[in-house]
Amino acid sequence: MEVYQAIQNRRSVRAYNPRPIPEATLHKVLEALRLAPSACNFQPWRFLLVQDPQLRQKVAAASCNQAWMAEAPVIVVACGTPAKAYKKMGGYGSSIDIDLAIALDHLSLAAVAEGLGTCWIGAFDETAVKTLLQIPAEAKVVAMMPLGYPRSDDLNHPVKPGARKKADEIFKINQYQG
């Protein structure tokens, strides 16, 4: 699948078929994640693949009880170590959140190209997730992403026209307004 088609077809999937992801397919999408750029190429991350069904249920419970997450055969937990990230990123401190967002976006687009679905998860109890997955104190859980086959084939198709703002609303030349 061409990258532009993957961008058009990517959406948040919240209903998964429990069928396992073939090892070759999983390796392929994880390679896209691994190859993502980061500030100064520091790669200040670690990605946990939660595959145990009971552990997936516990992670989903720690994510505001979003039980549907546990239907996916894999939940990717994106962790970063702020002390290992680029220190001055605009006015934001370290690059950790941006680095991990770029990497997860690579994963989400590669997943679409392989017929898989994902959903960004930012609502979770970080302390509970860190305890469940034995994540050290110096690491930050930035986001999570269930990964699996959508329960319905109609969940991997282009976003409806009008679902996104028009180009002239978001692109400006040389100045914020104008």
Secondary structure in CASP SS format (residue, H / E / C, confidence):
PFRMAT SS
TARGET T0000
AUTHOR 0000-0000-0000
METHOD secondary structure of the structure
MODEL  1
M C 1.00
E C 1.00
V H 1.00
Y H 1.00
Q H 1.00
A H 1.00
I H 1.00
Q H 1.00
N H 1.00
R C 1.00
R C 1.00
S E 1.00
V C 1.00
R C 1.00
A C 1.00
Y E 1.00
N E 1.00
P C 1.00
R C 1.00
P C 1.00
I C 1.00
P C 1.00
E H 1.00
A H 1.00
T H 1.00
L H 1.00
H H 1.00
K H 1.00
V H 1.00
L H 1.00
E H 1.00
A H 1.00
L H 1.00
R H 1.00
L C 1.00
A C 1.00
P C 1.00
S C 1.00
A H 1.00
C H 1.00
N H 1.00
F C 1.00
Q C 1.00
P C 1.00
W E 1.00
R E 1.00
F E 1.00
L E 1.00
L E 1.00
V E 1.00
Q C 1.00
D C 1.00
P H 1.00
Q H 1.00
L H 1.00
R H 1.00
Q H 1.00
K H 1.00
V H 1.00
A H 1.00
A H 1.00
A C 1.00
S C 1.00
C C 1.00
N C 1.00
Q C 1.00
A H 1.00
W H 1.00
M H 1.00
A H 1.00
E H 1.00
A C 1.00
P C 1.00
V E 1.00
I E 1.00
V E 1.00
V E 1.00
A E 1.00
C E 1.00
G E 1.00
T C 1.00
P H 1.00
A H 1.00
K H 1.00
A C 1.00
Y C 1.00
K C 1.00
K C 1.00
M C 1.00
G C 1.00
G C 1.00
Y C 1.00
G C 1.00
S C 1.00
S C 1.00
I H 1.00
D H 1.00
I H 1.00
D H 1.00
L H 1.00
A H 1.00
I H 1.00
A H 1.00
L H 1.00
D H 1.00
H H 1.00
L H 1.00
S H 1.00
L H 1.00
A H 1.00
A H 1.00
V H 1.00
A H 1.00
E C 1.00
G C 1.00
L C 1.00
G E 1.00
T E 1.00
C C 1.00
W C 1.00
I E 1.00
G C 1.00
A C 1.00
F C 1.00
D C 1.00
E H 1.00
T H 1.00
A H 1.00
V H 1.00
K H 1.00
T H 1.00
L H 1.00
L H 1.00
Q C 1.00
I C 1.00
P C 1.00
A C 1.00
E C 1.00
A C 1.00
K E 1.00
V E 1.00
V E 1.00
A E 1.00
M E 1.00
M E 1.00
P E 1.00
L E 1.00
G E 1.00
Y E 1.00
P E 1.00
R C 1.00
S C 1.00
D H 1.00
D H 1.00
L H 1.00
N C 1.00
H C 1.00
P C 1.00
V C 1.00
K C 1.00
P C 1.00
G C 1.00
A C 1.00
R C 1.00
K C 1.00
K C 1.00
A H 1.00
D H 1.00
E H 1.00
I H 1.00
F C 1.00
K C 1.00
I C 1.00
N C 1.00
Q C 1.00
Y C 1.00
Q C 1.00
G C 1.00
END
